[in-house]
Amino acid sequence: VERLEVAARDALGEARAIVARTAAVPDDPVLGAAVERLAERFRADTGLEISVVDTASGADRETQVVALRCLQEALANVRKHAGAARVTVALTREDDGALRLVVEDDGRGFDVSSPRTGYGLDGMSERVALAGGNLEITAVAGSGTTLSVRLPGSPVPSAGAAVRA
């Protein structure tokens, strides 16, 4: 079982590396544009209101890919399950360099402790864990769901910090 787990992690690592090399998120402005494209497609497909707050900058490419894939899955879940009227997406960088993605909807919510029939949230949780991050889901019946992904990154340099070679 241990060898299977190692082989699965290696295969996933290789797959992530391939995705990172070929994904259309080479730098921050493109990540922001990709998030906006997802939001626009979501608006067009669902007719729902979606607002995007993007203050992230400087995340490495692999982190950006994980965040983008998590956003795709989160929006798919809102579309399929939430019955929401509004969705808010926030992509920010924290002082320690972590990238945080928060997707919040005003839908029906769900019991996060109940068994799941799909693979989306579990797959997202595994993807985030492999990237060294964490995923939190909070929901209140009738009041919506909040999904928060935190991915580690390099510290954000302060405005007065000296750059060393």
N, C-alpha and C positions, 0 to 999 in steps of 0.2 A: 504494500500500500504506500509506503514511504517513497519507493522508487517511482511509482505511478504519479504521486503528487509532484515530485521533482520534475519528471518528464512533462507533466501538464503545465507546470509553471514555466519551464523552459520554452515549451511550444507557444504559450501565451505571450511570453516575453518576445519571442521572435515575431509573432504576429503583430504585436504592438509596435515593434521596431519598423516593420514593413508599412504599417498604417501611418506611423509618424513620418516616414520618408516620403510617402505618396499623398498624404492628406493635404488638403488645400488650406493649411493654416501655418505658413512659414513665419509669420511675425504678428505682432500685436494688432496692427490695423486690419489685417486680414481676419484675425480671430473675431474682432468686433464686427466686421462685415459679414462673416459667416453666421454670427449670432443674430444679426439683423435680418439676414436672408431667412433663417429658420423662423424668426418671429413673423416676418411678412408672409411666408408660406403658411404658417399656422393661422394667421388672421384670414387669409384667403380661403383656406380649407374649412375653417370652422365658423368664421364670422364672429369669433370671440374677440374681446378686447385684450390686448397683450401689450404691456409696457416693458421696456428694457432700460436698465440702468447699467452702464458699462464704464467702470472706472479702473479696470484692470490694465496693467502694463508690465512688460518685462518678464512674463512667464516663459519658461522654456517650451519648446515645440511639443514635447511629449505630454507635458502637463496640459497644454492647450487642447491637444487631441482628446485626452481623457475628459476634460470639461465639456468639450463640444459633443462628444458621444453621450455623456450623461444628460446634457440638455435635450438632445434628440429623444432619448428614452423618456425623460420626464414629460416632455410635451406630448409624446405619443400616449403616455398614461393619462394625462389630463384629457386628451381627446377621447380616449376609449372609456374612461371610468368616472371622471370627476363630475360631469354635469355642471361645469363652472360657467360663469359669465365673464369673469376677469382672471387674468394671469399676470403676475409680475415676475420678471427675471432680473436678478441682480448678479453681476459679475464684478468682483472687487479683489484688490490685493490688500493683504493685511501687512502690518509693520514688519512682521517676521518673514515676509516674502510669500506666505501662503496665498494661494488663489482660492477664493470662495465663490461658489455658485449657489444661489438660492432661487428656487422656483416655488412660488406661492400661488395657490388658487383659492377661489371662494366657493368651491364645489361642495359635494356632499360629504367629503371626508371618508374615512374608513377606519376600521380597527386594525392598527398596525401590528398587533400581536396575533391576529388570526392567520391561519395557514394561507399561503398564496398558491394560486393555480398556475400562474405564469412564471416566466423566467426573467422578466425585465428588471425588477428591483434587485433580485438576487445577483443577476449578472452585473448590474451596475455596482452593487456593493463589492463584489469580487474585483472588478476593474479598478475601483477606487482604492481598495486595500492593497492591491498589487503595486499601485503607484505610491503607496505609503501614506495615503490619506484616510479620511473617514467620511461616512455617510450617515446623516441623521434624518429621520422622517418623523414628523409630528402631524397628527390629524385629530380633528374633533368632528364627530358626527354632525352633519348639517352645517359645519362652519369652514370646511376646506382642509387643505393639506399643504404642508410646507416641507420641501425637500432641501436639505443643505449638504453640499459637498465641500469638503476642505481638502485641498491638495498642497503638499509641502512645496516650498520654492526657496529661492535665494532671498536673503533679506533685502528690503527696499532701501537703497542708499538715502541718507538724509541730505538735505539741501546743502549743508555745509561740510559734508564729508569729503575728505581728500581721497583721490583715486591713486592707488599704488600699482606700479607695474610689477 
